[in-house]
């Protein structure tokens, strides 16, 4: 059986309905800080003024946050709900943040391996093909930085090119291996 990292449940108030949209995209994100800091920030309620402008809070969330070394994951938003992580892609996607306190674009090998296991489970559980959906085109997986302005305009978000290709190799190996338990993250 494929073993996934322990999953902690914490609810982010920053979520909404998918309004029936089917998930067909998994988006890799990278934080600009620690695991604990990212979880705390993404659980901070967003407050709006009378015109609908954000006055405080991140106006952001993710479905899952992976610790720096991949040894723990926190689920902030149920998979069936919309997390606020990739702007125009939110309704059709699941967002997975990877805690990073090093140079942007660098993930530890342990975190990459655990991420591949998590994405493998998500691909099988949600019936998303483990293919690179460049720029969010079609079903599959992509990293946030390639989604451009439609994804929120975060061009430096995601692993470096060699890290992304390594992740895709690991993901394909995990999907081939299979052996996942039926339930892990909440729907």
C-alpha positions in Angstrom: 0.0 0.0 0.0 1.2 3.5 -0.9 1.6 5.5 2.3 0.8 9.2 2.2 2.0 11.7 4.8 -0.2 12.3 7.8 -3.0 14.7 7.0 -4.0 17.4 9.5 -7.5 19.1 9.0 -7.8 22.8 9.4 -10.5 24.9 7.8 -9.9 28.0 5.8 -12.8 30.4 5.6 -11.5 31.5 2.2 -13.5 29.1 0.0 -16.6 28.9 -2.1 -18.8 26.6 -4.2 -17.6 25.1 -7.4 -21.1 25.4 -8.7 -21.0 22.0 -10.2 -17.8 22.4 -12.1 -15.8 19.2 -12.4 -12.1 19.2 -11.3 -9.8 18.4 -14.1 -6.7 20.4 -13.2 -4.2 20.0 -10.3 -2.0 23.1 -9.6 1.4 23.0 -7.9 2.1 26.1 -5.8 5.0 27.3 -3.8 4.8 29.4 -0.7 7.1 32.3 0.2 7.5 31.0 3.7 7.3 28.3 6.2 4.6 25.6 6.5 3.2 26.9 9.7 3.2 30.5 8.4 1.5 29.4 5.2 -1.2 27.5 6.9 -1.9 30.4 9.3 -2.0 32.9 6.5 -4.3 30.9 4.3 -6.7 30.5 7.2 -6.9 34.2 7.9 -10.4 35.4 7.1 -10.6 37.9 4.2 -12.5 41.1 5.0 -14.1 43.2 2.3 -15.4 46.8 2.3 -18.8 47.8 1.0 -17.5 47.9 -2.6 -16.1 44.4 -2.4 -12.5 45.4 -2.1 -10.2 43.4 0.1 -9.4 45.4 3.3 -7.5 42.7 5.2 -6.6 39.0 4.9 -5.0 37.1 2.1 -8.1 36.6 -0.2 -6.4 33.2 -0.8 -6.5 29.6 0.2 -5.4 26.2 -1.1 -6.8 22.7 -0.7 -3.5 21.2 0.7 -0.3 22.6 2.1 2.8 20.2 2.1 5.5 20.7 4.8 9.0 21.5 3.6 10.2 17.9 3.9 6.9 16.3 2.9 6.4 14.7 6.3 3.0 16.3 7.0 0.2 17.9 5.0 -2.7 20.1 6.1 -6.0 20.2 4.2 -7.6 23.6 4.4 -10.4 23.2 1.9 -12.4 20.1 1.0 -11.7 18.9 -2.6 -15.3 19.5 -3.6 -15.1 23.2 -2.7 -13.3 25.9 -4.6 -10.1 27.2 -2.9 -8.9 30.6 -4.0 -5.4 29.9 -5.4 -5.4 30.3 -9.2 -7.9 33.1 -10.2 -9.8 32.0 -13.3 -8.7 28.4 -12.8 -10.2 28.0 -9.3 -13.5 26.4 -10.2 -11.9 23.5 -12.1 -8.7 23.0 -10.1 -7.3 21.7 -6.8 -4.4 23.8 -5.4 -1.5 22.2 -3.5 0.9 24.6 -1.8 4.5 23.5 -1.1 6.1 25.3 1.9 9.4 26.8 0.9 11.9 28.8 2.9 14.7 28.5 0.4 15.4 30.1 -3.0 12.3 30.2 -5.2 11.9 27.2 -7.4 13.7 24.8 -5.1 11.9 21.8 -3.4 13.6 19.2 -1.3 13.8 15.7 -2.8 11.7 14.5 0.1 9.0 17.1 -0.6 9.1 16.3 -4.4 8.6 12.6 -3.7 5.7 13.2 -1.3 4.2 15.7 -3.6 4.3 13.1 -6.4 2.5 10.6 -4.1 -0.1 13.2 -3.2 -0.7 14.2 -6.9 -0.8 10.5 -7.8 -3.6 10.0 -5.3 -5.4 13.1 -6.5 -5.1 12.0 -10.2 -6.6 8.6 -9.4 -9.2 9.9 -6.9 -10.4 12.7 -9.1 -9.8 11.0 -12.4 -7.4 13.7 -13.6 -4.8 12.4 -16.1 -1.2 12.7 -14.9 -0.2 14.7 -18.0 1.4 18.2 -18.1 -1.4 20.6 -18.9 0.8 23.4 -20.0 -0.7 26.7 -19.1 -3.8 25.0 -17.8 -4.8 23.9 -21.3 -7.0 20.8 -20.9 -7.0 18.3 -18.0 -3.9 17.4 -16.1 -1.3 19.0 -13.8 0.6 22.3 -14.0 2.5 24.7 -11.9 1.1 28.1 -10.9 3.7 30.2 -12.6 2.7 29.0 -16.1 -1.0 30.1 -15.7 -0.1 33.7 -16.4 -2.4 36.6 -15.7 -5.5 34.4 -15.8 -4.0 32.4 -13.0 -3.3 35.4 -10.8 0.0 36.6 -12.4 2.6 34.7 -10.2 5.3 33.9 -12.8 7.9 32.7 -10.2 5.6 30.2 -8.5 6.6 26.6 -9.0 9.6 24.4 -9.2 12.5 25.3 -11.5 12.4 23.5 -14.9 14.5 20.6 -13.8 12.5 20.2 -10.6 9.2 20.2 -12.6 10.5 17.6 -15.0 11.7 15.5 -12.0 8.3 15.9 -10.4 6.5 14.7 -13.5 8.8 11.6 -13.7 8.0 10.8 -10.0 4.3 11.4 -10.5 4.1 9.0 -13.4 6.0 6.4 -11.4 3.6 6.8 -8.5 0.5 6.5 -10.7 1.9 3.3 -12.3 2.7 1.9 -8.9 -0.8 2.7 -7.5 -1.7 0.9 -4.3 -3.4 4.0 -2.8 -6.0 3.7 -0.1 -9.5 4.9 -1.2 -9.7 7.8 1.2 -7.2 10.3 2.4 -8.2 13.9 1.9 -11.8 15.0 2.5 -14.0 15.5 -0.5 
